[in-house]
Each structure stands twice: as C-alpha cells, then as structure tokens.
Amino acid sequence: MKNRVLYLALILMFFHCAISAQSFWQPVAPVPPTMRVYSTCVIGSKAYFWCEFGQVYSTGDAGNSFTFYPWYTPFDNSGFGDNVSSGISFADSLIGYITDRIRGEFRTTDGGHHWVKVSPDYAGAQMVGFASPKVGFKCGGGGFFKTTDAGLTWTYLQTPLFDEGNINNMFLQDETNLWILKSHSYGTYSGAGIWQSSNGGKKWTKLNTGIISDSLNEVVYADFHMNPTGTGYAAGRIHRVLQKQTYGIILKTTDFGKSWTTQEFPGEYYNKLEVINDSTCVVFGNFDGYYGKVCYRRTGNMGQSWETGSDFEGRGNYNSFYSSVYIPTQNSILVSTVSGIYKSTDAGKSFTRLTSNRDVYAGEVSFDNRPRSPETQLSAVVAPYYKDLIVSRDGGSTWILKHLPKDFNLDFTHLSISGNCMYLTERQFVLYKSTDFGDSWQEIYFDHYGGVSGVYALSADSIVVQGYPYLCTTADGGKNWRYAPLTGIFLNEIKMYSGFKVLGTGGLDRQSSRVGIIYSSTDGGNNWRVQDIAANELTHAEFIDDLTGFAIGGRKIYATRDGGNSWKVINTDAVAFTFYDKYRGVILTENSSLVTSDAGLTWKKGNLNFNSLEAKLFFNRRGDLFASSYSRLYIYPDALSQIPPAQKEYVPVENAFRVYPNHPNPFNPATTIRYEIPSKIHVELKVFDMLGRQVAELVNEEQSAGEYNVLFNGSSLPSGVYIYSIQAGKHKESKKIMLIK
C-alpha cells in the first residue's frame, strides 16, 4: 500500500475544540467518536452515522468536525445481531428515517435534530433506503414496503423473499432497480442469495452467483453495489464446514449480475464495501471473526487483484471494524472502528486515523473540588493504557491534550484534583502529584504493599489513598501518613470531607455474600467504623452536610439524615446520582431522571435522562453536568437550569470558610493548624485547655483571603487534650487536639 497521506495537522486545526451549549447530552471524549456504528448513509456532502445507545451523528466536512444529535430513543436500541446494515437513510437534507428493530421506526424532518417515533416497538422493519426525495423502501420480518411521500406512509408489496434465509442488506440504484442480500437460514443452511427487482419491487429474480449455500457451505452476503454501467461488486463470507475454515468472498459482475467471478480469502469476514468507480472497490471486515483485527482489501483494476494493508492496527494492537461510508463530493472514505475513525482521500490506497484534542478514552475523570472560580475550574480526564491526559482550565468547555511520561503504566489509575493540584495513581503502586496542570509529576511515597485502588484530595495537602492493606490519610501533602487496616474490606470509592471526616464505600464479605458498607472516620483516620447498610456492594456515596448523605449500590439509593446511623432506600432503579450543592441534586434511573432542590426530601421527574445503565456523574461549578460511561465522557450544558432553584440560601464551596485537620494529631511537641478564609477579614486563633483557660494566642489580626498554616508549639505545656478555636467574622469553629509527651 502507498504511504499514508500526511494531513493530520490540518485535521487538528479544523476539529471543534469547544463544547456546544445546546441542552442535551453530547460527547466530550473521545472525539472523533469510538461508539459502535451500526450503519451509515450519505446525502449530498453530509454523512450520517447511526450508533448504539440511540445516538446519531454526522459530518459535513468528511470528518474534520462532527455534529451530535439528541438521542432518539432509550439505550436499548438495535444491536449487531439485528441486521442493521441499512438502518438509516435520508430522502433529502432534512427528511431521514431509522428502522430500529427493537425500538421501532423514527422519522426526522429537520436533518436529525429531532426524531419522531412512527411505529411501535419491534415493528419488524430492519432496513430502509431512499431512491429519491420521495420514493423509498423498507423491509424486514414484517415484509417489503414502499413509500412515495418520503416515509409519511408505506404500502405493503407482496414478495417471495421471506420464505427462507435471512435478509442482510438492501441496495437501491434508483426507484426501479433494487437488490436485496440474504444469508443462509440456520438449520436448513439454504436461502442465501442476491435478489434483483427491475420494476420497483413488484417482481424479484434470484441471481445465479455460482455459489451454493447448503449444510457444508454456509453463505452470508453482506454488502452490494451496482453501478449504472452494469459493473457491480458483492462481499460476504462462506464457512466450509468440512475444512473448518471461513473465507471472505468478493464477487464481481460486468453485466448487471448475469455472470459473476468470485475470489476467496481465508480467515477474512467481510461486512461492507465502498465502490468508487467501475475499477475501484474497497472491502472491509475483520480477521478470524468479528473482533480483534480489521481487514480490508482494495482493487484498482476491476478485481484482477486485491491488495491489503495494515493501516487499521488500532490502539494496543487491537481493533475491530464497525462500518464505513464513501462521500463522493468530498472524495473521502470514512471507516468507523473500535479505535476511532479512519479517513482516506486517495480512493482507499491509505488510511489515517483522525484525531483531535479530545481524542482520549475517559477512564478516570476529576473536577477540582476547590476551584477559585467556576470560570477557572481545573478538570482532567485520564485514558488508561494509552498514557493520554486531557486537561481543562475552564470547567470543561475547552480541553488541551497532554501526554503522560513514557514510563507511566496506567493499567489501573485513579485521579483526584483539589486546589489546582492533581493526584494520580499509577501501576497500583505509585502516587504522583502535579502542580502545573499535568506538565510534570512528582512521586509521593507512602507505606503500602500494593493494590492502590483509589485517591481523593480534599485540598492540595489533605488526601486519602486506598493502598492494600491500608486506607492512608495525610494532611501535609504526604510527609506524614495515618494507616487504617482494610482486612476483608473492598472499597470502590473514597472521599474526604472538611474537618476530620473520611468516607469509603464498598463491600464486606460475610458468609456467602458481599454486603454494602460505609467505612468512615470522624477523627482524620485514627478510629474507624464499619456500617453494614445494604444487601449489595456500594459504589458511590455523598454527604451534603454533616447529617445528610446518600449512597448507591445494586440499583438502589440509600439515604441517611442522622449522620449515617440509619439508612433507608429511596429509589430502586437508579443508575447514578450526584449533588451540585447541599440542596440541588439529580438521580439517573434506567428510563428517566429525578431532580431535587430540597436536599433530597422530595424528588421530581427531570429532563436529564441518560442512555446507559452505567454512569458516574459530576457537576462543574458552572452547573454543567458530566457523565462518564463505558470509557466515554458526556456533557449536559447548563443542567442546573433543569433543576428548580434551591429552597434555601447556599454558600458555594469555593467561597466557604474552612478549617482543616491539624497535623500531626496527636502531636509532640508541635502541630500545624490550617484554615482558609474566602475574603479579607479579622481572624482570631486561640488555644484553650479543658478547663477553658487560654494557653496560647496564635493569631489576632486582619488577614487577606487565602489559606494559612499556623504552627502551635506545646513544648511548655503538659500532656493532655486541648481545644483550638478560630473566629473569622461571624464564622467560628473549635477542634480538639492531643499533646502526648
């Protein structure tokens, strides 16, 4: 194959870098998308992609940018086993049609921005195509139908096509010349063939391709194209039972299908072909089955020879073909695979994978929980295995692609951000810290055997790390650590809250089952409590104040209003939940969404439905909602506007007065007291003994907004418990400390 066309830099220039402000779920990463594509179609210069999870997207510039449309149906739409090769077609630039074997049929009149369901579920149609702006055809288990009004109404046409075999694909040359492809029937192994109609589907003739399908030769015809000149190509596969070998088959005709020549290639499974002209055709599929490695062959001499290449090696030497589309007006072929979208501008001689500044799998996602402002909130997405990192410094509106050090091994990685400081675990053994937005990383040592499976940063210095066999906490950026045993406890998530509160959610093995637990400490990690609250392992928990918290596990959401002493189930079909503040939150369920503006006391149906049974939610401080699901990150811009205003005044976390755990505690002879104030104010910091007598005055002055570390030296005092008190304006907080000599 010829060298690849070097246009990657040009592609990067034209990719959309900012996220659209339209109010529906849109992919953030990876872009170009890697979601499974069922089928494609072209109308003018625009190519449409029909995908899993009810997603449709398009490109009008051959892959330089993509437009994503609102999901047309809940997540459980058609799959690969549902004969979806021709499941989408457009009559013109506005009117399109989808035949979803599970969810029914859908029609758009605005280019895909809105879809209207026009049939019940399981309507029977599997494929659709338009031969002109008015005339189209659809077929499937329910029969063969024709429309003359762009899909508004359909007329049933009697055909002999449904007696045996399985319909795989349909090709329309114009309003009268049609072809249908069929594969063998399981059990009889007959019925495979190519059928032709030259009178608009009223009468059909089975073409003699010279290939017989029977119990020893199981034939599948996958794709077909006929040029007006009479030159046509077909592709598929044949499994020869006695040889225990599958062969890819490519057929060619030059007389409208009266005679055929066939070539076979062992171990290749062909699914799609793109015909450029009579001489040039490119065939796509996978080697040795459906997944693992993409195969493609190209002819430029009317099938006399078929070249192959290795342009689709993919990431991690793994790839799989989904679908392809040829856009004549753009002189481009786009190929959708597990590893993304590849493009050819030389009639299939070479392909280059498209990329952008959001071209990462969303393995770990984190938003700074202490941003200086909503407009400057730091967020990051780490792609496991590929050592890629995208960073946003504006709350997720725009992203910068960065590459982690080559010696990083990100098979299992975790990420947390606080105060513009990023913490990242690597290889399940190492903890790294970055203070320059991911440009450089410093290793932080802590004592553990391995199995690091979580990290959470409350601030730049206060973090908690799960590293077998301990849960490790530090209040000074890793200089000193506290260790709590994790024997028999399996945590899915860890968090640290203001003051001394540390919270872990997960499971505990008891007899023959694993129960859901909350593993918590209220004194910075000195003492721990295990609460058995659920029959299923917990995956996520949030406390919105000292008493009110929520947890999820086994599709159930549990709530507490007494600090975790008791819990009750409030939802039984939940996928995920999160809170923006102590009043406003959202629950995603299997088929809808719920919102609250009164701290979860009441929930109302919302408009934030998400098409997945697996998700993790994040609010940025601007009020956009993010969801990570199956290594993809989505955004619902301005989701907070979909939730009624909070019923009580709320002070945003970035403007709050904070007092952090002193460290060390117990101490001898000195400890550091750390606090943060949101604005210029008079501050008093004093220390008292247990009788209420003042033993030290550490601060009594006006201070500017910021974070302060004050050293208290107790070398002249006896061992015992003391109380330090901080007052900043109307805010006052006291905490106990212990001096041990």
RACOR-V843238 format. One record per helix or strand of 3 or more residues. SS is the DSSP state (helix for helix, strand for strand). FROM is the first residue (numbers start at 1). TO is the last residue. If there is no record, write none. Layout:
ss from to
SS FROM TO
SS FROM TO
This chain:
ss from to
helix 8 14
strand 26 29
strand 37 43
strand 46 51
helix 52 54
strand 56 59
helix 80 82
strand 88 90
strand 96 100
strand 104 108
strand 125 130
strand 136 140
strand 143 147
strand 155 157
strand 166 172
strand 178 183
strand 193 197
strand 217 226
strand 232 240
strand 245 253
strand 261 266
strand 268 275
strand 281 287
strand 294 299
strand 321 327
helix 328 330
strand 332 337
strand 340 344
strand 364 367
helix 374 376
strand 379 383
strand 388 392
strand 400 403
strand 414 418
strand 421 426
strand 430 434
strand 442 444
strand 450 457
strand 463 468
strand 470 474
strand 482 485
strand 489 496
strand 502 510
strand 513 521
strand 529 534
strand 540 543
strand 549 553
strand 556 560
strand 568 571
strand 574 579
strand 585 589
strand 593 596
strand 616 619
strand 625 629
strand 632 636
helix 639 642
helix 653 655
strand 658 660
strand 670 677
strand 681 689
strand 694 703
strand 706 713
strand 720 728
strand 731 739
